[in-house]
């Protein structure tokens, strides 16, 4: 596939190298002639000097024939404009890297839809998502970057006396805003179907809007069986720490954030009123002792510095934190952190790699990712004209047990579908697909 990367910095160079190794054709554009010469000398790519926000430069890079354009310069506004232009000029997919949270906040303005960009990508948010999933449930369905981030996945174990036990799914009265995505029983996980019966001890995933998911949980795990609030201490109040705190349910987690910058702490206190914000250096053992790290259920180090994260993690482990996690960017540290007692190490590069490679698809698939055990894939699919899935309502399509449509995005709005919904041309759906039936299922979304 043909990929165009705008920006030859650390992220752009690394993505270019990643795609080259995967045997894709890569063109890199950068405004710095020194970076262009370096890229041409070090990588098997075509590097062009110029600005990716200028149409003449994009035409020089053959934007009309590009399968994907990744705008990853250090300037949010340049990335958004360049990705939008690339899509308008003929690129099949366009991705823009952004740092400022405002660009991903749809409550004020939907930049992604307005500029017709396929995805706004934040390295910090990707890292926070990886950490949050490791805290909530490492095997949960990775849905955070699909459906515009409006849906959540909640994994729970069905209690013995839960109201849903012994009932098939079709008999459950769930809100229209939530669906049961998968069921795990005795080491096997599968996509939930209407005839599946709920058993005590099953691990199920609820997919939907947060409010609807919270209401549905009562049918599977009554209040008396809920786990008490757990303590999460986050070292570092940057964007990664902020996104992590924001993504954890305040009813289930007690959040404490440590950061050295008083102004940043004041800002975080405004953004996260339910969290405790402390101005302190998380690399000092005395500070960690004073803040009760030894009794923490989770200690997460995401200060922005690999060495500081590792040292804080080591101190937390010695003090008795139950689970220690850290953001570690350098690949050569990968084999070290586990030996130092850090349970989970998250790399921004690895997180971005999974996202980027998930976009390298042909046909109607926009992006994809897999569950850890590989039995279920999550696919973002664009509905084209004259494809089989548009010929009948969802209840009449041969999807049960092998494909679950979890969300429909239409005219800028996201909703959880019902059995009576009818897919339309231009819809974008999020679907869970059994990998054993992938080819036959995807054929329903292809012309002819």
N, C-alpha and C positions, 0 to 999 in steps of 0.2 A: 504494500500500500504506500501511497505517497503522502508524506507528512511534511508540513512547514512549521518551523518553530521560530517564534519571534522573541529574540532575547538570547544572548550567548553567555549569560552569567552562569553561576554555579548550577542553578536549577535547569536552565536551558541546555547547558552542555551535558549534564547528566542524562536528561531525557533523550537528547540526540544520540548519545552513546548507547543508551538502552534500546532505542528503536533500531539503531544500526545492527546491534547484536541479534535482534530479532529479524533481520534481513528485510527491513523496510527501507524505502527510498526517502532520504531526509534532506531538506534544505533549511539552513539556518540564516536568519536575518538579524543584523545588529548594527547599531549606529557607531560603534567603536571599531575603527579599522584594525587596531591591534588584536582585538578579540576575533575578528574575522580571519586574520592571518593565522592566529593560534588554532582556531577550529579547523581550518583547511589543512594545517600541518599535522594535527593530532588525530583527527577523525576522518573516516571515509564518508564525508558528507559534502554537499555543496554549500558554501557560505557566501552570503551576499552582503555588501556594505550598503546600509540605508535604513530608513525608518519603516517599520511595519505598518504604520498608520498612513502611509502614502500609497495611493493606488498604483502609481508607476512602478514602485518597488515590488508590490504584491504581484503585479502582472509579470514582472521580470522573473519572479519565483514560480510562475505558472500556477497561480492560485486557482484558476478555472478548473484544473485537473486534480486539485488536492483532495484527498480523502478526509484529511483532518488538519486543522490549523490550531496550534497551541500558542497563545500569547502569554509569555511568562517573563516579561521584562520587570524591572523593579518599580514601575509606575502603574498604579491601578487604572487611572484614566486612559493611559495609552493602551493598556491591554484590552479594556472594554471596547474602545473605538476600533482598534485594529481587528479584534475578533469579529465585531459586527460588520466591518467592511469586508473581511475575508468571506463571511457567510453570504453577504450580498453579491460578491463578485464570483461566487460559484463553488466555494469550498463546501464539501458535503457536511462536515461537522466543524464547529468552532468552539474552543474552550478558552476562557480567560482566567488567569490567576489574579486574585484580589487579596488584599490584606485587611483593609478597613471593614469592620463588621457592618457598616451602614449599607454597603453594596449588596449584602445578602439578607438585609432586613426588609421583607416584603410588606411590612405593616405601613411603611412610609412610601415606598416606590419599588416597583418590580423591574429592576435593571435587566435581569435576564430576559424577560419577555419583551420589554421595550426595545432592546437592542438585538433581539432575535439570536441570542447566544445559547448554545446547547447546555453549557454548564459553567457556573462561576466556581472556581476551585480555590480553596484556601488550605495551604499546607498546615497552618496552625489548627484549623478546624478538623482536618483529616487526622492529625495526631490525637486531638482531644477525643474524636470519635472512637479511635482504636482503644484509647485508655478507658473510655466510658463503657465500651462493650466488654472489656476485660473485667471491669468491676461488676457490671450487671449480670452478664452471662457470656462467656467467651464463645459459645456455640450458637449464639442468636443470629437470626437472619439479618444480614447487612443491608438495611433499607434506608439508612440515614441520608444517603446522597441521591436517592431516587425520590420521585413524587415531590420535588421541590423542598424536601426536608419537613413536610407538614405531617407525615404519618410517623408513628412510633411502633416499635416491636417490643412486646413485653412477654418474657418467658416465665412460666410458673409451673409448679407441680400441683396436680389436682389432689385436693385433700380427700380423705376417706369419706367424710360425710358431706361433701360438696353437693349442692342441688343438681349439678349436671351429670353426676356419676350414674352410669347405666343408661343414659339417653343417647340416641343417635344425634348427630349435629343438626339434621333437618328439623328436629323437634325442639331445639333450643330457641328461646326468644331473646335474641341479641339485637342491639341497636343496629340501624342501617350503617352506622359509621364504624363498625368493627367486624372483622372476620377472623376465623381461626385458620392460621396459615399452615402449620405443620403439627404433627403428633409424633412424639418419641416414646417408644415402649420397648423394654428389654434390649436396649442397644440398637434399635432400628428406628430410623426417622423417615416419615413419608409425608406427602402433601395431603392435607385433610380433605375428605370428601363428605358429601351429605349423609352417606350411610354409615360412616365411621362412628363407633360407639365410644363414649368417654369412660375410661377406667380410672379408679383411684391409683395414684402413683404415676400416671401419665405426665410427661412433660409436654406442654402445649405452648404455642406461640400465638399471641393475640396481636393482630395488625389493625391499626385504625387511628382515628384521631384521639389524642390523649384523654379527653373527657370521656369519650365512649369506651375506651379501653379500661379506664378506671372503674366505670360502672359495671362492665362485663366481668371484671375479676371476681366479683362477689359470687358468681355462679360456680366458680372453680376453686376458690380459696377464700373461705369466710374469714372475717376479721380476726377471729381467735387463732387462726393458723398463720397469720402474717408474721414475717420476720421483723424484730424490733429495728429501730433506726440504727444505721451503722455510721461510724465516725470516719470521715475522709479528710485527711490533711493534705493540702496542696502547697508545695513549695514553688513559688513563682506565680505572680499575678499577671503575666503577659496574656496574649491572645489565647494561647493554648490552655493556660490555667482557667481563664475566664470561660471559654467554651466548654471545658470539662465541668466546671461548677454549674453552668447553666443547663447542661444536658442531664444532670442527675436530679431525680425527683426529690424535692425538699421534704416530702412526707416520709421518705425512706432513708434519706442520707442527711447527716449533720455535717455541714461543710465548714472547714476552717482554711483560710488562705493566708500564707506568709509571703510578704514582699517588702523589699527594702525601701522602695520609693513612696514617700508619704502622699504625693499627688496621685499616684496610681492607686493607692489604697483608698483615697477619698473617692475616686472615680468608681472603683469596684464596689464600694459600699453603697453607691447610688444605684448601680446596675444590678447588684445582687443583695437585696435587702434581707433575704433569709439566711445569708451566709455570714460568718464571723470573719472579719478582715483584721489582720494584725500586722503592723509595720515592724518587721524584724528580719534579720539575716538568717535564712534557713540553713546556712552552712555552719552555724555555731551550735555545738552540742548543747550548751546551756540553754539556748533558745528552744531547741527541740525537747529538752527535758521539761522546761517550764510549760510548754504547750501540750504536754501529755502525749507525745508521739508514741511512747511505749505502749499505750492502750489503744492506739488507732487501729481500726480494721483495715484501712488502706492508707498508705503514704505514697504520694505521687510527686516526683521531682521533675519540674518542667520549667527551669529558670532561664533557659535559653543558652546555657553553657554546658556542654557534655561533661566536663570534669567536675563542675559544681554539682550537677545532677547525680553523678556517680558517688561523689563523696557524701552528699546528703543521704542518698539511699543506703550507703554502708552504715552511716551513723544511725539511721532509723532502724535498720536490721539489728544492730547491736543493742538498741534500746528496747527492742521487743515488739515493733510494729508487726501486725499479723501478716500483711502482704505489702511488698515494696515494689513500686513501679517507677520507671524513669524514661524520659525521652532522651535517646542517644542517637545522634546523627552520624557519627563517624563509623564507617563499615568495619574498621579494624578493631573497634571496641566490642564488636558483637560477641566474640568468644570470651571476653573478659567479665562482662557484667554478671553472668550467671554464676561464675566462680566467687563473686563478691557478695552473693546473697540477694541479688536483685531478681525478683520473680518474673517480672515482665519488662522488657525493654522495647520501646516503640521507636521506630525510625521514620522521620518525615519522608525520606527517600523511598523506603519500602511502601509506605502508604500511597505516595504519589504514583509509584510504579504500578501498583494494582489498579489505580484509577485510570491511568493513561492506557495501559494494555487492555483494560476493559472497554475502551472506546475504539480499539482497532478491529472493527467488524465490517462485514459486507452485508448487503441486503437491508432488511427492515430493522435490524438490531442496532440500537443506538449505543447501549453500553451493557455490560454484564459483570457479575461477580458470582462466586460460589461459596457455599457454606464450607466450614473447615473440613468436614468429612467427605465433601464432594458429591453428596447424593442429590442435592437440590441447588439449582442455579437461580439467581435473581436477574431478570432481564428487563431492560427498558426498550420497548418496541414501538415503532411508528407505524400507524395503520395507513396503508396505501389503498388506492382505488382497485376494486375488483378482486380483493383477497377473500378467501373463504370465510374468515371470521366476521365479515360484515353482512353475510347472507341470512343470519338468523340471530335471535336473542341468545344471550350467554347460556341459558338453561338448555337450549337445543343443540349447542355445540359439543363435539366429542372431547371435552376437556377434563371431566371428572376424574380425580385421582392422579392425573399426570400434569395438569396445569391449573393454577389458581390465579385469577386476575385480581390483584390486591388493590389496584388504584387505576383510575382513569383521569388523565389530564386533558381538559377540553376548554378552549377559549380562555386559557389562563387560570382556570379553577381546577382544584384537585378534589376528587370524591371517591369514596369506597363504593364499588358497583353492587347492584343486586342481581339476582338471577334473571330479571326481566329486562335488564339493560341491553341496548343494541349498540355495538361499536360503529363509529362513523369514520369516514375518511378524514385524516388530519389528527385524529386522536393519538395520544401517546399513552401507552399503558405500562404498568409495572406488573410483571407476572413471575410467579414461582413455578419453575418447570422441573419435573423429574428428569435428571440427566440420562436415564435409561431410555426415555422416549423423546429426547431432544429433537432429533431430525424430523420425526413424524409430526411433532407438535409445531415446530417452527414452520413447516410446510403450510400450515393453516394460515400463516401470516404473509405468505409469498404469493405473488401474482402467478396464476396458472398452475 
